[in-house]
Amino acid sequence: MCRRSFIFLVLISKALAFAVEGSMADRTIKEVPKMFRALVAESVGNSFSDVAKVIEIETPELEKDEALIRVEYAGVNGGCETFRARGEHSFEGNKDAKNFRLGAEGVGHVVAVGTEVTNVAVGDSVCFVGSAFSEYTSSKASMLWVIPEATPEYVGLRISALTACAMLEQTGQIRRGEKVLITAAAGGAGHFAVQFAKLAGCEVIGTCGSDEKAQVLNRLGCDHVINYKSQNVKVELNRIAPDGLDVVLEGVGGNMMKVALECLCPEGRLLQIGYISEYPHSGDTESSNTDLELPIAELFWKSRTINRGKQIIYGNAWPRDFSLVAGCQNRILDLFAEKKLESIVDKSSEFIGLESVSDAISYMLSGKTIGKVVVKIP
C-alpha cells in the first residue's frame, strides 16, 4: 500500500470518529481531495498582484513529522509578500523558482498527519505558518499551535502578536515605568505591542494616522496618542518625554524612524520591526535620511545591531537566540484566553477567496487598516 493511500485511510477513519461528536459538527472533515487550489507566483515580478495566480496543485504526500491543514483564514503581511514576489532580500532564492507558493500564517483544521506525529490529531484547530494562500497546506507538526477554534482572531496571534511580544519583552527587555513609543500602533503588530507594553507597566505612546485609529488606541490603554497627519510628532514626543524615549518599536521607516532616533534617550533601545513607508509598493515611497551607518533596509534584513554610545539599535529585533521565543507562545495564548489580550481583525473591508488576496495586500499597504487583515479561504 502506498504512503498516500495509507494516510487517506487513517484520515477517513479518524474523521468518521471526529464527526460524530455533536459539539464539533461544524468541523466535520471531508475526504482530502487529490488536487486543490493555491495561489502561486509563476516567477518573480514587480509586485504581488503582477505575479500571483490561482492554479490547481497536487495534494502532497506527508513526511512522517508533518500535518496537512485545511486553511480557513490566512493572514496578510504586505512587506513579506511584496519581497517574496519580487525575490528580494531573504527571498532571493525565488528568482530561480517557478510556481512558488505564496502566503505566510493562517488558521485551519488538521485533516491528516504523518506516521510519527503525536502533538496534533485530525480535527484539531491550529495556527500555522507557510503557504497560507491556498485551500490546503502542510507543516511540520512541531510548528503548529493548537487552538480552541479556527477563528480569524487567532491569525494575528501567530506572527503579529508573537513578534510584538518577543521584540519588546525578550530583545527590548521593557520595564515598568519606561516610556515606550510604538509607531504604526493601530496596525497588525502595533496594536499587540501597545498591549504588551501596558501589561509591563510602561507609559505607552502610539502614533497613527486617523481619529478612528486614535480611538482604538485609547481603548487599548495607550497613554498618549499622536496623529502624525495632524500633529508634529517630534514636538509631541519632546513634550511627553523631555528626557527622551526609553524604548521605541519602529516599523514605519522614513521620517518616522529619523524622529524616533532623535528622540531616543541616551541609554535607549530602538527595536526595528519593519520599514513599511519605504517598501516598493507605491509611487510615494519614502526614503530614510538618518545618521545611521547603513541603510534601514540593510539594518533590517541583515539583522544588524548598532551601538551608539549607550544606545542600542536592533535591526529586525527578533531575539538573536530564537529559543527565547518559545515561551512567548504560551504567554500569548494564555493572555488571549484570559481576555487580557485583544486581537483586532480589520473590519473595514472583507476579503473572501484566493482571488481577493491581491486586493487584501494592497489594502494592507494603504495605511488605512486597523488591526490584522485576514482573508477567508472558503
Order of alpha helices (4+ residues) and beta strands (2+ residues): alpha-beta-alpha-beta-beta-alpha-beta-beta-beta-beta-beta-alpha-alpha-beta-alpha-beta-alpha-beta-alpha-beta-alpha-beta-alpha-beta-beta-alpha-alpha-beta
